[in-house]
Amino acid sequence: MTTAILSDFLEEKLINLTFRNTAYVTPGEEIWVSLHTANPTDVGNGSEVIYTSYGRVQVTAWDAPSARATQNTNPITFPTPGSAGNAPVTHIGIFDAETSGNLLFYGALTASKTIQNGIAFQIAAGAIDLAFSGAVSTYLATKWFNHVLRNTAFTTPGTGIYVGLNTTDPTVDDSGNEVSGNNYGRIQVTVWDAPGGTGGATQNTNLIQFATPSGSWGTPAYVKINDALTTGNMLYFGALVGGGLVGAGDDFHFDAGALDISIS
């Protein structure tokens, strides 16, 4: 199947957990894979299959995250049908309950498959590929996967969210060059907008004002968000639009809403 997509529910939970100091209890071992005859979509309204003996399958083994991705460790075998299915299976879902519950991830099968009486539907080991892309760091992607799928809680950073500047690309592992000296310091940002109806984004609520440089800061080209005033773990990063050389006495700030953090 193709790489799975996060639901609105999970996007909102992860944004609130990481940036808004709002606990999200790990689902623990309550991870269940479902079969669908239509796209579940971000809100989880795709039709689940109907056949005699069908039920979601609990999956408690997921590979240790690597390169911001994880896969199912073992084959996933659904109950053997006692009747033909109502339609070809086109998608799968991952829920936090055996019935009902909240959709966490979903994705399309590489090819649709018709349920046949007496033939069990199986998903091969490694066939469900879950990945974070975009501006999320390797550190945070690993923490999120472990929290949601591997029963290893990620404690919210609380109010320890700091915005910094880099002159080179941090990449996913925080390997870039951060501005230093001349009155530079990261700025603590404790207020982020509540995720909207689609759940997957937040913005800084207020102005982020850096101290006045006492000398050159070079040319900041990237912004990053860490969980500590110095060092710590990078959570997110991104390229700055515009900008240029920052010298003594210059003003450097981000307007309210200028930092847009989204999950992809």
C-alpha positions, 0 to 999 in steps of 0.5 A, a space after each residue: 500500500 502507499 504511505 499512510 496519511 494522518 487523520 485530523 484527530 491525530 494531527 490535532 492531538 500531536 500539535 496540542 501535545 507538542 506545542 500547547 502543553 496538552 496531554 495526549 495519552 498513548 493508545 498503548 496496545 489499542 492499535 487496530 487495523 481495519 479494511 475499507 471499501 472507500 477512502 476513510 478520509 481525514 475524518 474517518 468516514 469511509 465505509 468498513 467492509 462487511 463480511 461474516 466473521 470480519 473484525 479489525 486486527 490488533 497490531 502491537 508490533 511496529 518497527 523502531 522508527 528510522 528516517 522518520 518512518 515505521 512499518 508493521 513488523 509482522 504479517 496482519 491476517 484478518 479473520 477468514 471470511 464466512 461470506 463474500 465481501 460487500 465490495 473490493 477493499 480499497 483502503 485500510 485504516 488504523 484506529 485506537 479501538 476494536 470498534 468505533 474509536 478514533 482514526 489515526 492513520 489511513 491509506 490506499 492499497 496498491 491495488 484493490 482486492 475482492 474479499 472471497 469466502 474462505 480466503 483470509 485477507 493478509 497484509 504482508 510484514 512491512 507493507 504498511 508504511 507510515 512516514 512523516 515528511 516536511 519540516 518535522 525533525 527526526 527526533 520528533 517523528 521518532 517520539 511521535 511514532 513511539 507514543 502513538 504506536 509503540 506504547 512509549 509515552 512522549 512527555 509534552 515539552 510544556 512551555 519549553 518551546 524556543 525559536 532560533 535562527 540558523 545561517 545554514 539548513 538544519 536538515 532533519 537532524 539539527 546539523 546546521 549552523 545556528 546564529 551565535 554571539 552579539 546578543 543573539 538568543 533563542 526566544 521562548 514561545 509559549 502561546 500557539 493557536 489552537 489547531 483549526 478544523 482540519 487539525 494539522 497546523 498551528 501558528 504563533 499567536 503573538 509577536 516573536 521579538 529577538 533581542 537587538 543585535 550588538 553586532 553581525 548575525 550573518 544572514 539567518 536563512 532558516 528558523 528552527 524550534 527546539 525544546 530548550 533555551 540552548 542545545 536541546 532537541 530540534 522539533 521543527 525547522 524551515 527556510 525563511 522567506 526574504 530576509 538578508 544580512 542582520 547587523 548591529 541595531 537591526 530589528 528581527 522579529 516574526 509577526 503573529 501567525 508568521 510561523 506556520 507549523 503543519 504536519 505532513 
